[in-house]
Amino acid sequence: MEFFEVVKRRRSIRCFQDKKVPEEYVKKILEAAFYSPSSRNRRPWHFIVVDEEELIKKLSKTRKALEFLETAPLAIVVCGDKEISSAWVFDVSIAAEHIQLAATALGLGACWGHILDRRHNEEKSAEEYVRELLGIPDHIRVLCVIGIGYPAEEKPPHSEKEVMWERVHRNKFGHNL
Ligand SMILES: Cc1cc2nc3c(=O)[nH]c(=O)nc-3n(C[C@H](O)[C@H](O)[C@H](O)COP(=O)(O)O)c2cc1C
């Protein structure tokens, strides 16, 4: 798929078919993640590929906004090593987007489920819940979980109507393009 088609077609897909993602696609998606830019090229990423149904069900219970993971055959937990880079949030966010774009290019659907600075319940942060579930050490921070699979819902691609030209300034703020 051509680049502009991929970015237009990438939508948050939260319902998935009961069909596994081929291993070669999983590898391609991860490969795309590793081509991300990172601050000072520190590359602080860690990715946990979760394809065990029971574990995905438990991930879907992290918080309400992750319930969509229930039907996902694949979840990639996107993490960063805070000891490698203080800019890990930015680096890992970019990788998360590469993952979603790669999934789209392969005809899959994906959605970001947010973890960082969110709560599982009053006692536990969403990050602590995921950390305990997957045995993630303390210096590895958890940004989000990307649910991936063959789409079971259709969404229209993005269109030019969404482009906010009034938010674009030429040379000085407030000067139209
Ligand atoms: C930082 C970030 C956090 C998000 N967190 C969630 C989430 O926890 N659960 C969810 O269902 N969608 C989440 N989304 C997806 C957004 O809701 C979605 O991107 C937005 O509504 C635009 O729709 P689109 O992705 O189809 O263009 C998140 C997206 C981003 C970028």
Ligand as a Chemical Component Dictionary entry (heavy atoms), coordinates in Angstrom:
data_LIG
# 
_chem_comp.id                   LIG 
_chem_comp.type                 NON-POLYMER 
_chem_comp.pdbx_formal_charge   0 
_chem_comp.three_letter_code    LIG 
# 
loop_
_chem_comp_atom.comp_id 
_chem_comp_atom.atom_id 
_chem_comp_atom.alt_atom_id 
_chem_comp_atom.type_symbol 
_chem_comp_atom.charge 
_chem_comp_atom.model_Cartn_x 
_chem_comp_atom.model_Cartn_y 
_chem_comp_atom.model_Cartn_z 
_chem_comp_atom.pdbx_ordinal 
LIG C1  C1  C 0 -2.092  8.441 23.116 1  
LIG C2  C2  C 0 -3.331  7.682 22.674 2  
LIG C3  C3  C 0 -4.058  6.967 23.609 3  
LIG C4  C4  C 0 -5.167  6.229 23.218 4  
LIG N1  N1  N 0 -5.797  5.449 24.143 5  
LIG C5  C5  C 0 -6.828  4.670 23.759 6  
LIG C6  C6  C 0 -7.406  3.747 24.680 7  
LIG O1  O1  O 0 -6.960  3.593 25.818 8  
LIG N2  N2  N 0 -8.446  2.996 24.251 9  
LIG C7  C7  C 0 -8.943  3.103 22.972 10 
LIG O2  O2  O 0 -9.910  2.386 22.657 11 
LIG N3  N3  N 0 -8.411  3.962 22.069 12 
LIG C8  C8  C 0 -7.359  4.731 22.423 13 
LIG N4  N4  N 0 -6.750  5.557 21.503 14 
LIG C9  C9  C 0 -7.275  5.643 20.135 15 
LIG C10 C10 C 0 -8.006  6.982 19.904 16 
LIG O3  O3  O 0 -9.245  6.952 20.559 17 
LIG C11 C11 C 0 -8.170  7.199 18.378 18 
LIG O4  O4  O 0 -6.894  7.279 17.779 19 
LIG C12 C12 C 0 -8.940  8.470 18.055 20 
LIG O5  O5  O 0 -10.293 8.374 18.489 21 
LIG C13 C13 C 0 -8.959  8.780 16.536 22 
LIG O6  O6  O 0 -9.520  7.712 15.790 23 
LIG P1  P1  P 0 -8.688  6.951 14.663 24 
LIG O7  O7  O 0 -7.517  6.292 15.329 25 
LIG O8  O8  O 0 -9.641  5.948 14.060 26 
LIG O9  O9  O 0 -8.202  7.956 13.655 27 
LIG C14 C14 C 0 -5.623  6.276 21.860 28 
LIG C15 C15 C 0 -4.873  6.998 20.931 29 
LIG C16 C16 C 0 -3.732  7.661 21.312 30 
LIG C17 C17 C 0 -2.917  8.383 20.265 31 
# 
loop_
_chem_comp_bond.comp_id 
_chem_comp_bond.atom_id_1 
_chem_comp_bond.atom_id_2 
_chem_comp_bond.value_order 
_chem_comp_bond.pdbx_ordinal 
LIG C1  C2  SING 1  
LIG C2  C3  SING 2  
LIG C2  C16 DOUB 3  
LIG C3  C4  DOUB 4  
LIG C4  N1  SING 5  
LIG C4  C14 SING 6  
LIG N1  C5  DOUB 7  
LIG C5  C6  SING 8  
LIG C5  C8  SING 9  
LIG C6  O1  DOUB 10 
LIG C6  N2  SING 11 
LIG N2  C7  SING 12 
LIG C7  O2  DOUB 13 
LIG C7  N3  SING 14 
LIG N3  C8  DOUB 15 
LIG C8  N4  SING 16 
LIG N4  C9  SING 17 
LIG N4  C14 SING 18 
LIG C9  C10 SING 19 
LIG C10 O3  SING 20 
LIG C10 C11 SING 21 
LIG C11 O4  SING 22 
LIG C11 C12 SING 23 
LIG C12 O5  SING 24 
LIG C12 C13 SING 25 
LIG C13 O6  SING 26 
LIG O6  P1  SING 27 
LIG P1  O7  DOUB 28 
LIG P1  O8  SING 29 
LIG P1  O9  SING 30 
LIG C14 C15 DOUB 31 
LIG C15 C16 SING 32 
LIG C16 C17 SING 33 
# 
